[in-house]
Amino acid sequence: MDLGLKDKVAIVTGGSRGIGRAIVLDLAREGCKVAFSARNEADSQNTAKDVANLGAEGLPIQADMTDTGDIERVVNETVTAFGGIDILVNNVGGSRGGATWDTTSAEDWSMVFDLNFFGAVKTAQVVIPLMQQRGGGRIINISSIYGRESGGAMTYNASKASMNSWSKGLAKQLAKDDILVNVVAPGSILFPGGSWERRQQDNPEFIANFVKTDMPLGRFGHPEEVSAMVAFLASERASLMTGACVNVDGCQSRSNI
């Protein structure tokens, strides 16, 4: 299936490892020119080499996507290198804080919302006018099944729920500009160096039971299973999809919607 992505320009935040890296590589395979941000220079360069091996153009940019100045620099460097922006994937995210209200500090709340929510909002605010000038675009926000229903750390759950709500409102406002906004909500995804791998190493018995009780497919998801959905939503094939939140979780979640 031709997704119609050849020569489209994409930005992927947090694109050097895990889900973000898989998204970068899938978009590159489809012929996109891909700029991606990351904090770790070594991981960025490794991903850039993989993009080049696919015969695609990649632009690694070391940046902190909670910093307004870095956000503007990532966008400006992308436009300078590739001439515009067609696709924005807000993938950066993470968790911090305790499991209960009294073990989670104000600093935890601030950090997690900056990372999971406000960074995406600020990046979209810089990118949207550029998409309007090009006559359209795609914004894809990586949330979580724990933004759709209860689960995970309080800070993480609340910030991802905020992302889902914001994305729906943004989709309605930008539909007239042919800028389609969707959310992908992964379940538990296992990859080298990720949080689930660390938990598996720290407590293999607990994780084995978690997989047995919470995952109908009997396994963790893989980053490439998420990135395939992102590539589709970025494409012309998804021209009627906006304001959607799509689970990629192997039926791990319990919500009816």
Secondary structure, 3 states (H helix, E strand, C coil): CCCCCCCCEEEECCCCCHHHHHHHHHHHHCCCEEEEEECCHHHHHHHHHHHHHCCCCEEEEECCCCCHHHHHHHHHHHHHHHCCCCEEEECCCCCCCCCCHHHCCHHHHHHHHHHHHHHHHHHHHHHHHHHHHHCCEEEEEECCHHHCCCCCCHHHHHHHHHHHHHHHHHHHHHHHHCEEEEEEEECCECCCCCHHHHHHHHCHHHHHHHHHHHCCCCCCECHHHHHHHHHHHCCHHHCCCCCCEEEECCCCCCCCC
